[in-house]
Amino acid sequence: MAEMNITRNNFEQEVLRSDKPVLIDFWASWCGPCRMLSPVISEIAEENRGKVKVCKVNVDEEGELAAMFRVSSIPLLVVVKDGKVVNASAGVRPKEQILAMLA
């Protein structure tokens, strides 16, 4: 699996200090749209290995991170570059739109 699970313990190191753009997928196991989006996120992670860091945050397990990003609906995709949020999009998106968020 090319995606990395993010917790409050590794968030600063893996996301805020990353030298690559980070795509964060906020999700939950009970969320149907999240499960629909998951294979697309995995594909993006595989195809962009080394260029983009793809991370997943389970909102049920990491409420603190979900609150920090003001997650009100999932799936929520957030792009972080140089420690700052540069793009965000809620809901299922086609792969091309997700890749455009990273550009």
Backbone atoms as SQL, in Angstrom:
CREATE TABLE atoms (id INTEGER PRIMARY KEY, chain TEXT, resi INTEGER, resn TEXT, atom TEXT, x REAL, y REAL, z REAL);
INSERT INTO atoms VALUES
  (1, 'A', 1, 'MET', 'N', 0.841, -1.191, 0.000),
  (2, 'A', 1, 'MET', 'CA', 0.000, 0.000, 0.000),
  (3, 'A', 1, 'MET', 'C', 0.879, 1.246, 0.000),
  (4, 'A', 2, 'ALA', 'N', 0.654, 2.109, -0.940),
  (5, 'A', 2, 'ALA', 'CA', 1.485, 3.301, -1.079),
  (6, 'A', 2, 'ALA', 'C', 0.995, 4.439, -0.190),
  (7, 'A', 3, 'GLU', 'N', -0.245, 4.321, 0.324),
  (8, 'A', 3, 'GLU', 'CA', -0.751, 5.377, 1.202),
  (9, 'A', 3, 'GLU', 'C', -0.209, 5.178, 2.613),
  (10, 'A', 4, 'MET', 'N', -0.089, 6.278, 3.309),
  (11, 'A', 4, 'MET', 'CA', 0.398, 6.240, 4.684),
  (12, 'A', 4, 'MET', 'C', -0.740, 6.649, 5.618),
  (13, 'A', 5, 'ASN', 'N', -0.923, 5.896, 6.691),
  (14, 'A', 5, 'ASN', 'CA', -1.918, 6.287, 7.683),
  (15, 'A', 5, 'ASN', 'C', -1.328, 7.365, 8.577),
  (16, 'A', 6, 'ILE', 'N', -2.097, 8.441, 8.750),
  (17, 'A', 6, 'ILE', 'CA', -1.632, 9.571, 9.537),
  (18, 'A', 6, 'ILE', 'C', -2.387, 9.606, 10.869),
  (19, 'A', 7, 'THR', 'N', -1.619, 9.800, 11.918),
  (20, 'A', 7, 'THR', 'CA', -2.184, 9.977, 13.259),
  (21, 'A', 7, 'THR', 'C', -1.645, 11.297, 13.806),
  (22, 'A', 8, 'ARG', 'N', -2.169, 11.707, 14.938),
  (23, 'A', 8, 'ARG', 'CA', -1.639, 12.955, 15.515),
  (24, 'A', 8, 'ARG', 'C', -0.161, 12.796, 15.887),
  (25, 'A', 9, 'ASN', 'N', 0.288, 11.551, 16.084),
  (26, 'A', 9, 'ASN', 'CA', 1.685, 11.309, 16.455),
  (27, 'A', 9, 'ASN', 'C', 2.660, 11.516, 15.298),
  (28, 'A', 10, 'ASN', 'N', 2.238, 11.201, 14.058),
  (29, 'A', 10, 'ASN', 'CA', 3.170, 11.351, 12.933),
  (30, 'A', 10, 'ASN', 'C', 2.781, 12.501, 11.999),
  (31, 'A', 11, 'PHE', 'N', 1.712, 13.229, 12.320),
  (32, 'A', 11, 'PHE', 'CA', 1.202, 14.285, 11.444),
  (33, 'A', 11, 'PHE', 'C', 2.242, 15.361, 11.143),
  (34, 'A', 12, 'GLU', 'N', 2.870, 15.883, 12.175),
  (35, 'A', 12, 'GLU', 'CA', 3.824, 16.984, 11.955),
  (36, 'A', 12, 'GLU', 'C', 4.979, 16.540, 11.066),
  (37, 'A', 13, 'GLN', 'N', 5.555, 15.392, 11.364),
  (38, 'A', 13, 'GLN', 'CA', 6.698, 14.901, 10.588),
  (39, 'A', 13, 'GLN', 'C', 6.305, 14.560, 9.154),
  (40, 'A', 14, 'GLU', 'N', 5.219, 13.820, 8.976),
  (41, 'A', 14, 'GLU', 'CA', 4.864, 13.293, 7.654),
  (42, 'A', 14, 'GLU', 'C', 4.126, 14.292, 6.761),
  (43, 'A', 15, 'VAL', 'N', 3.387, 15.219, 7.369),
  (44, 'A', 15, 'VAL', 'CA', 2.601, 16.165, 6.573),
  (45, 'A', 15, 'VAL', 'C', 3.224, 17.553, 6.592),
  (46, 'A', 16, 'LEU', 'N', 3.342, 18.146, 7.757),
  (47, 'A', 16, 'LEU', 'CA', 3.807, 19.538, 7.841),
  (48, 'A', 16, 'LEU', 'C', 5.261, 19.696, 7.401),
  (49, 'A', 17, 'ARG', 'N', 6.092, 18.690, 7.657),
  (50, 'A', 17, 'ARG', 'CA', 7.514, 18.790, 7.303),
  (51, 'A', 17, 'ARG', 'C', 7.862, 18.085, 6.000),
  (52, 'A', 18, 'SER', 'N', 6.862, 17.633, 5.265),
  (53, 'A', 18, 'SER', 'CA', 7.122, 16.900, 4.024),
  (54, 'A', 18, 'SER', 'C', 7.760, 17.813, 2.980),
  (55, 'A', 19, 'ASP', 'N', 8.741, 17.259, 2.264),
  (56, 'A', 19, 'ASP', 'CA', 9.360, 18.031, 1.182),
  (57, 'A', 19, 'ASP', 'C', 8.603, 17.838, -0.128),
  (58, 'A', 20, 'LYS', 'N', 7.562, 17.008, -0.112),
  (59, 'A', 20, 'LYS', 'CA', 6.717, 16.783, -1.288),
  (60, 'A', 20, 'LYS', 'C', 5.303, 17.256, -0.976),
  (61, 'A', 21, 'PRO', 'N', 4.505, 17.552, -2.002),
  (62, 'A', 21, 'PRO', 'CA', 3.085, 17.843, -1.754),
  (63, 'A', 21, 'PRO', 'C', 2.436, 16.625, -1.099),
  (64, 'A', 22, 'VAL', 'N', 1.482, 16.875, -0.206),
  (65, 'A', 22, 'VAL', 'CA', 0.798, 15.807, 0.516),
  (66, 'A', 22, 'VAL', 'C', -0.694, 15.857, 0.185),
  (67, 'A', 23, 'LEU', 'N', -1.226, 14.723, -0.255),
  (68, 'A', 23, 'LEU', 'CA', -2.660, 14.584, -0.458),
  (69, 'A', 23, 'LEU', 'C', -3.198, 13.799, 0.729),
  (70, 'A', 24, 'ILE', 'N', -4.108, 14.422, 1.489),
  (71, 'A', 24, 'ILE', 'CA', -4.695, 13.755, 2.647),
  (72, 'A', 24, 'ILE', 'C', -6.137, 13.398, 2.321),
  (73, 'A', 25, 'ASP', 'N', -6.465, 12.136, 2.549),
  (74, 'A', 25, 'ASP', 'CA', -7.825, 11.642, 2.369),
  (75, 'A', 25, 'ASP', 'C', -8.420, 11.432, 3.764),
  (76, 'A', 26, 'PHE', 'N', -9.365, 12.296, 4.146),
  (77, 'A', 26, 'PHE', 'CA', -10.092, 12.121, 5.409),
  (78, 'A', 26, 'PHE', 'C', -11.264, 11.192, 5.111),
  (79, 'A', 27, 'TRP', 'N', -11.372, 10.078, 5.847),
  (80, 'A', 27, 'TRP', 'CA', -12.335, 9.037, 5.526),
  (81, 'A', 27, 'TRP', 'C', -12.815, 8.340, 6.801),
  (82, 'A', 28, 'ALA', 'N', -13.805, 7.458, 6.625),
  (83, 'A', 28, 'ALA', 'CA', -14.267, 6.592, 7.701),
  (84, 'A', 28, 'ALA', 'C', -14.723, 5.273, 7.090),
  (85, 'A', 29, 'SER', 'N', -14.611, 4.195, 7.850),
  (86, 'A', 29, 'SER', 'CA', -14.933, 2.861, 7.331),
  (87, 'A', 29, 'SER', 'C', -16.409, 2.704, 6.975),
  (88, 'A', 30, 'TRP', 'N', -17.287, 3.456, 7.643),
  (89, 'A', 30, 'TRP', 'CA', -18.733, 3.348, 7.405),
  (90, 'A', 30, 'TRP', 'C', -19.210, 4.217, 6.237),
  (91, 'A', 31, 'CYS', 'N', -18.318, 4.981, 5.638),
  (92, 'A', 31, 'CYS', 'CA', -18.684, 5.967, 4.609),
  (93, 'A', 31, 'CYS', 'C', -18.615, 5.336, 3.215),
  (94, 'A', 32, 'GLY', 'N', -19.777, 5.149, 2.580),
  (95, 'A', 32, 'GLY', 'CA', -19.838, 4.565, 1.237),
  (96, 'A', 32, 'GLY', 'C', -19.036, 5.331, 0.201),
  (97, 'A', 33, 'PRO', 'N', -19.228, 6.663, 0.106),
  (98, 'A', 33, 'PRO', 'CA', -18.432, 7.429, -0.864),
  (99, 'A', 33, 'PRO', 'C', -16.920, 7.317, -0.613),
  (100, 'A', 34, 'CYS', 'N', -16.530, 7.204, 0.659),
  (101, 'A', 34, 'CYS', 'CA', -15.098, 7.042, 0.980),
  (102, 'A', 34, 'CYS', 'C', -14.579, 5.731, 0.402),
  (103, 'A', 35, 'ARG', 'N', -15.374, 4.671, 0.520),
  (104, 'A', 35, 'ARG', 'CA', -14.974, 3.366, -0.017),
  (105, 'A', 35, 'ARG', 'C', -14.916, 3.411, -1.547),
  (106, 'A', 36, 'MET', 'N', -15.808, 4.187, -2.169),
  (107, 'A', 36, 'MET', 'CA', -15.773, 4.343, -3.628),
  (108, 'A', 36, 'MET', 'C', -14.491, 5.057, -4.073),
  (109, 'A', 37, 'LEU', 'N', -14.069, 6.034, -3.293),
  (110, 'A', 37, 'LEU', 'CA', -12.908, 6.855, -3.651),
  (111, 'A', 37, 'LEU', 'C', -11.585, 6.147, -3.356),
  (112, 'A', 38, 'SER', 'N', -11.588, 5.226, -2.422),
  (113, 'A', 38, 'SER', 'CA', -10.360, 4.586, -1.957),
  (114, 'A', 38, 'SER', 'C', -9.495, 3.978, -3.062),
  (115, 'A', 39, 'PRO', 'N', -10.076, 3.223, -4.038),
  (116, 'A', 39, 'PRO', 'CA', -9.216, 2.673, -5.096),
  (117, 'A', 39, 'PRO', 'C', -8.572, 3.754, -5.967),
  (118, 'A', 40, 'VAL', 'N', -9.262, 4.869, -6.147),
  (119, 'A', 40, 'VAL', 'CA', -8.718, 5.979, -6.929),
  (120, 'A', 40, 'VAL', 'C', -7.524, 6.590, -6.189),
  (121, 'A', 41, 'ILE', 'N', -7.676, 6.758, -4.880),
  (122, 'A', 41, 'ILE', 'CA', -6.583, 7.304, -4.058),
  (123, 'A', 41, 'ILE', 'C', -5.379, 6.367, -4.107),
  (124, 'A', 42, 'SER', 'N', -5.627, 5.060, -4.023),
  (125, 'A', 42, 'SER', 'CA', -4.534, 4.077, -4.095),
  (126, 'A', 42, 'SER', 'C', -3.809, 4.156, -5.438),
  (127, 'A', 43, 'GLU', 'N', -4.573, 4.304, -6.502),
  (128, 'A', 43, 'GLU', 'CA', -4.005, 4.411, -7.847),
  (129, 'A', 43, 'GLU', 'C', -3.115, 5.652, -7.951),
  (130, 'A', 44, 'ILE', 'N', -3.609, 6.778, -7.451),
  (131, 'A', 44, 'ILE', 'CA', -2.829, 8.028, -7.475),
  (132, 'A', 44, 'ILE', 'C', -1.545, 7.843, -6.676),
  (133, 'A', 45, 'ALA', 'N', -1.643, 7.184, -5.522),
  (134, 'A', 45, 'ALA', 'CA', -0.455, 6.954, -4.688),
  (135, 'A', 45, 'ALA', 'C', 0.580, 6.114, -5.430),
  (136, 'A', 46, 'GLU', 'N', 0.134, 5.038, -6.072),
  (137, 'A', 46, 'GLU', 'CA', 1.049, 4.164, -6.823),
  (138, 'A', 46, 'GLU', 'C', 1.699, 4.902, -7.986),
  (139, 'A', 47, 'GLU', 'N', 0.888, 5.609, -8.765),
  (140, 'A', 47, 'GLU', 'CA', 1.380, 6.255, -9.978),
  (141, 'A', 47, 'GLU', 'C', 2.255, 7.469, -9.695),
  (142, 'A', 48, 'ASN', 'N', 2.140, 8.042, -8.501),
  (143, 'A', 48, 'ASN', 'CA', 2.897, 9.257, -8.184),
  (144, 'A', 48, 'ASN', 'C', 3.885, 9.041, -7.048),
  (145, 'A', 49, 'ARG', 'N', 4.233, 7.791, -6.818),
  (146, 'A', 49, 'ARG', 'CA', 5.184, 7.461, -5.754),
  (147, 'A', 49, 'ARG', 'C', 6.486, 8.239, -5.966),
  (148, 'A', 50, 'GLY', 'N', 6.955, 8.887, -4.915),
  (149, 'A', 50, 'GLY', 'CA', 8.183, 9.668, -5.021),
  (150, 'A', 50, 'GLY', 'C', 7.947, 11.122, -5.369),
  (151, 'A', 51, 'LYS', 'N', 6.770, 11.448, -5.928),
  (152, 'A', 51, 'LYS', 'CA', 6.467, 12.838, -6.296),
  (153, 'A', 51, 'LYS', 'C', 5.472, 13.467, -5.320),
  (154, 'A', 52, 'VAL', 'N', 4.548, 12.636, -4.833),
  (155, 'A', 52, 'VAL', 'CA', 3.482, 13.103, -3.952),
  (156, 'A', 52, 'VAL', 'C', 3.360, 12.107, -2.804),
  (157, 'A', 53, 'LYS', 'N', 3.147, 12.609, -1.609),
  (158, 'A', 53, 'LYS', 'CA', 2.887, 11.731, -0.476),
  (159, 'A', 53, 'LYS', 'C', 1.370, 11.638, -0.308),
  (160, 'A', 54, 'VAL', 'N', 0.840, 10.431, -0.318),
  (161, 'A', 54, 'VAL', 'CA', -0.599, 10.228, -0.180),
  (162, 'A', 54, 'VAL', 'C', -0.871, 9.630, 1.190),
  (163, 'A', 55, 'CYS', 'N', -1.720, 10.327, 1.956),
  (164, 'A', 55, 'CYS', 'CA', -1.983, 9.947, 3.336),
  (165, 'A', 55, 'CYS', 'C', -3.482, 9.781, 3.571),
  (166, 'A', 56, 'LYS', 'N', -3.811, 8.954, 4.552),
  (167, 'A', 56, 'LYS', 'CA', -5.200, 8.743, 4.916),
  (168, 'A', 56, 'LYS', 'C', -5.363, 9.031, 6.400),
  (169, 'A', 57, 'VAL', 'N', -6.465, 9.730, 6.734),
  (170, 'A', 57, 'VAL', 'CA', -6.793, 10.011, 8.129),
  (171, 'A', 57, 'VAL', 'C', -8.186, 9.461, 8.395),
  (172, 'A', 58, 'ASN', 'N', -8.272, 8.491, 9.298),
  (173, 'A', 58, 'ASN', 'CA', -9.555, 7.947, 9.714),
  (174, 'A', 58, 'ASN', 'C', -10.162, 8.930, 10.718),
  (175, 'A', 59, 'VAL', 'N', -11.267, 9.580, 10.333),
  (176, 'A', 59, 'VAL', 'CA', -11.835, 10.641, 11.176),
  (177, 'A', 59, 'VAL', 'C', -12.390, 10.097, 12.495),
  (178, 'A', 60, 'ASP', 'N', -12.774, 8.821, 12.520),
  (179, 'A', 60, 'ASP', 'CA', -13.275, 8.238, 13.761),
  (180, 'A', 60, 'ASP', 'C', -12.154, 8.009, 14.764),
  (181, 'A', 61, 'GLU', 'N', -10.974, 7.696, 14.268),
  (182, 'A', 61, 'GLU', 'CA', -9.831, 7.427, 15.151),
  (183, 'A', 61, 'GLU', 'C', -9.023, 8.688, 15.447),
  (184, 'A', 62, 'GLU', 'N', -9.080, 9.659, 14.569),
  (185, 'A', 62, 'GLU', 'CA', -8.250, 10.870, 14.692),
  (186, 'A', 62, 'GLU', 'C', -9.125, 12.122, 14.713),
  (187, 'A', 63, 'GLY', 'N', -9.999, 12.198, 15.692),
  (188, 'A', 63, 'GLY', 'CA', -10.913, 13.329, 15.824),
  (189, 'A', 63, 'GLY', 'C', -10.206, 14.667, 15.956),
  (190, 'A', 64, 'GLU', 'N', -9.058, 14.645, 16.591),
  (191, 'A', 64, 'GLU', 'CA', -8.285, 15.879, 16.784),
  (192, 'A', 64, 'GLU', 'C', -7.835, 16.449, 15.428),
  (193, 'A', 65, 'LEU', 'N', -7.334, 15.580, 14.553),
  (194, 'A', 65, 'LEU', 'CA', -6.918, 16.038, 13.221),
  (195, 'A', 65, 'LEU', 'C', -8.124, 16.468, 12.396),
  (196, 'A', 66, 'ALA', 'N', -9.220, 15.715, 12.496),
  (197, 'A', 66, 'ALA', 'CA', -10.440, 16.077, 11.765),
  (198, 'A', 66, 'ALA', 'C', -10.918, 17.458, 12.207),
  (199, 'A', 67, 'ALA', 'N', -10.859, 17.730, 13.499),
  (200, 'A', 67, 'ALA', 'CA', -11.274, 19.039, 14.016),
  (201, 'A', 67, 'ALA', 'C', -10.324, 20.135, 13.541),
  (202, 'A', 68, 'MET', 'N', -9.033, 19.825, 13.518),
  (203, 'A', 68, 'MET', 'CA', -8.035, 20.810, 13.089),
  (204, 'A', 68, 'MET', 'C', -8.292, 21.252, 11.642),
  (205, 'A', 69, 'PHE', 'N', -8.750, 20.322, 10.801),
  (206, 'A', 69, 'PHE', 'CA', -9.029, 20.633, 9.402),
  (207, 'A', 69, 'PHE', 'C', -10.503, 20.975, 9.175),
  (208, 'A', 70, 'ARG', 'N', -11.253, 21.103, 10.267),
  (209, 'A', 70, 'ARG', 'CA', -12.682, 21.456, 10.212),
  (210, 'A', 70, 'ARG', 'C', -13.443, 20.533, 9.249),
  (211, 'A', 71, 'VAL', 'N', -13.210, 19.243, 9.373),
  (212, 'A', 71, 'VAL', 'CA', -13.874, 18.263, 8.521),
  (213, 'A', 71, 'VAL', 'C', -15.350, 18.194, 8.902),
  (214, 'A', 72, 'SER', 'N', -16.215, 18.568, 7.969),
  (215, 'A', 72, 'SER', 'CA', -17.654, 18.511, 8.236),
  (216, 'A', 72, 'SER', 'C', -18.344, 17.481, 7.354),
  (217, 'A', 73, 'SER', 'N', -17.691, 17.075, 6.267),
  (218, 'A', 73, 'SER', 'CA', -18.222, 15.992, 5.443),
  (219, 'A', 73, 'SER', 'C', -17.057, 15.217, 4.855),
  (220, 'A', 74, 'ILE', 'N', -17.288, 13.937, 4.636),
  (221, 'A', 74, 'ILE', 'CA', -16.246, 13.074, 4.090),
  (222, 'A', 74, 'ILE', 'C', -16.803, 12.323, 2.887),
  (223, 'A', 75, 'PRO', 'N', -15.972, 11.910, 1.966),
  (224, 'A', 75, 'PRO', 'CA', -14.526, 12.082, 1.975),
  (225, 'A', 75, 'PRO', 'C', -14.128, 13.544, 1.758),
  (226, 'A', 76, 'LEU', 'N', -13.057, 13.930, 2.402),
  (227, 'A', 76, 'LEU', 'CA', -12.491, 15.261, 2.217),
  (228, 'A', 76, 'LEU', 'C', -11.044, 15.076, 1.792),
  (229, 'A', 77, 'LEU', 'N', -10.697, 15.657, 0.658),
  (230, 'A', 77, 'LEU', 'CA', -9.326, 15.615, 0.177),
  (231, 'A', 77, 'LEU', 'C', -8.682, 16.970, 0.411),
  (232, 'A', 78, 'VAL', 'N', -7.502, 16.960, 1.010),
  (233, 'A', 78, 'VAL', 'CA', -6.785, 18.193, 1.320),
  (234, 'A', 78, 'VAL', 'C', -5.372, 18.067, 0.771),
  (235, 'A', 79, 'VAL', 'N', -4.898, 19.119, 0.107),
  (236, 'A', 79, 'VAL', 'CA', -3.522, 19.146, -0.391),
  (237, 'A', 79, 'VAL', 'C', -2.731, 20.126, 0.474),
  (238, 'A', 80, 'VAL', 'N', -1.612, 19.635, 1.001),
  (239, 'A', 80, 'VAL', 'CA', -0.732, 20.453, 1.838),
  (240, 'A', 80, 'VAL', 'C', 0.618, 20.542, 1.144),
  (241, 'A', 81, 'LYS', 'N', 1.081, 21.791, 0.951),
  (242, 'A', 81, 'LYS', 'CA', 2.418, 22.031, 0.400),
  (243, 'A', 81, 'LYS', 'C', 3.148, 22.961, 1.350),
  (244, 'A', 82, 'ASP', 'N', 4.378, 22.620, 1.663),
  (245, 'A', 82, 'ASP', 'CA', 5.202, 23.441, 2.569),
  (246, 'A', 82, 'ASP', 'C', 4.467, 23.751, 3.869),
  (247, 'A', 83, 'GLY', 'N', 3.725, 22.755, 4.379),
  (248, 'A', 83, 'GLY', 'CA', 3.055, 22.906, 5.664),
  (249, 'A', 83, 'GLY', 'C', 1.767, 23.702, 5.637),
  (250, 'A', 84, 'LYS', 'N', 1.314, 24.107, 4.445),
  (251, 'A', 84, 'LYS', 'CA', 0.099, 24.925, 4.340),
  (252, 'A', 84, 'LYS', 'C', -0.924, 24.243, 3.432),
  (253, 'A', 85, 'VAL', 'N', -2.204, 24.384, 3.799),
  (254, 'A', 85, 'VAL', 'CA', -3.275, 23.854, 2.957),
  (255, 'A', 85, 'VAL', 'C', -3.379, 24.729, 1.715),
  (256, 'A', 86, 'VAL', 'N', -3.259, 24.119, 0.544),
  (257, 'A', 86, 'VAL', 'CA', -3.344, 24.880, -0.708),
  (258, 'A', 86, 'VAL', 'C', -4.580, 24.515, -1.512),
  (259, 'A', 87, 'ASN', 'N', -5.244, 23.416, -1.156),
  (260, 'A', 87, 'ASN', 'CA', -6.430, 22.995, -1.886),
  (261, 'A', 87, 'ASN', 'C', -7.221, 22.017, -1.027),
  (262, 'A', 88, 'ALA', 'N', -8.534, 22.010, -1.213),
  (263, 'A', 88, 'ALA', 'CA', -9.388, 21.066, -0.495),
  (264, 'A', 88, 'ALA', 'C', -10.658, 20.841, -1.305),
  (265, 'A', 89, 'SER', 'N', -11.193, 19.631, -1.200),
  (266, 'A', 89, 'SER', 'CA', -12.396, 19.294, -1.947),
  (267, 'A', 89, 'SER', 'C', -13.141, 18.184, -1.220),
  (268, 'A', 90, 'ALA', 'N', -14.429, 18.401, -0.960),
  (269, 'A', 90, 'ALA', 'CA', -15.255, 17.397, -0.291),
  (270, 'A', 90, 'ALA', 'C', -16.023, 16.592, -1.332),
  (271, 'A', 91, 'GLY', 'N', -16.235, 15.324, -1.032),
  (272, 'A', 91, 'GLY', 'CA', -17.017, 14.473, -1.912),
  (273, 'A', 91, 'GLY', 'C', -16.151, 13.681, -2.870),
  (274, 'A', 92, 'VAL', 'N', -16.790, 12.762, -3.577),
  (275, 'A', 92, 'VAL', 'CA', -16.080, 11.926, -4.546),
  (276, 'A', 92, 'VAL', 'C', -15.763, 12.761, -5.784),
  (277, 'A', 93, 'ARG', 'N', -14.525, 12.666, -6.232),
  (278, 'A', 93, 'ARG', 'CA', -14.071, 13.402, -7.408),
  (279, 'A', 93, 'ARG', 'C', -13.423, 12.429, -8.381),
  (280, 'A', 94, 'PRO', 'N', -13.516, 12.727, -9.687),
  (281, 'A', 94, 'PRO', 'CA', -12.788, 11.890, -10.641),
  (282, 'A', 94, 'PRO', 'C', -11.279, 12.064, -10.456),
  (283, 'A', 95, 'LYS', 'N', -10.552, 11.048, -10.855),
  (284, 'A', 95, 'LYS', 'CA', -9.092, 11.050, -10.713),
  (285, 'A', 95, 'LYS', 'C', -8.466, 12.309, -11.308),
  (286, 'A', 96, 'GLU', 'N', -8.939, 12.736, -12.481),
  (287, 'A', 96, 'GLU', 'CA', -8.355, 13.905, -13.145),
  (288, 'A', 96, 'GLU', 'C', -8.484, 15.157, -12.275),
  (289, 'A', 97, 'GLN', 'N', -9.626, 15.316, -11.606),
  (290, 'A', 97, 'GLN', 'CA', -9.818, 16.482, -10.738),
  (291, 'A', 97, 'GLN', 'C', -8.881, 16.423, -9.530),
  (292, 'A', 98, 'ILE', 'N', -8.683, 15.235, -8.998),
  (293, 'A', 98, 'ILE', 'CA', -7.782, 15.084, -7.852),
  (294, 'A', 98, 'ILE', 'C', -6.361, 15.417, -8.271),
  (295, 'A', 99, 'LEU', 'N', -5.949, 14.908, -9.425),
  (296, 'A', 99, 'LEU', 'CA', -4.590, 15.205, -9.927),
  (297, 'A', 99, 'LEU', 'C', -4.425, 16.700, -10.187),
  (298, 'A', 100, 'ALA', 'N', -5.477, 17.354, -10.678),
  (299, 'A', 100, 'ALA', 'CA', -5.427, 18.808, -10.927),
  (300, 'A', 100, 'ALA', 'C', -5.238, 19.567, -9.615),
  (301, 'A', 101, 'MET', 'N', -5.801, 19.059, -8.525),
  (302, 'A', 101, 'MET', 'CA', -5.613, 19.699, -7.212),
  (303, 'A', 101, 'MET', 'C', -4.146, 19.710, -6.802),
  (304, 'A', 102, 'LEU', 'N', -3.404, 18.710, -7.258),
  (305, 'A', 102, 'LEU', 'CA', -1.999, 18.571, -6.881),
  (306, 'A', 102, 'LEU', 'C', -1.067, 19.417, -7.734),
  (307, 'A', 103, 'ALA', 'N', -1.571, 19.873, -8.890),
  (308, 'A', 103, 'ALA', 'CA', -0.726, 20.602, -9.844),
  (309, 'A', 103, 'ALA', 'C', -0.323, 21.961, -9.316);
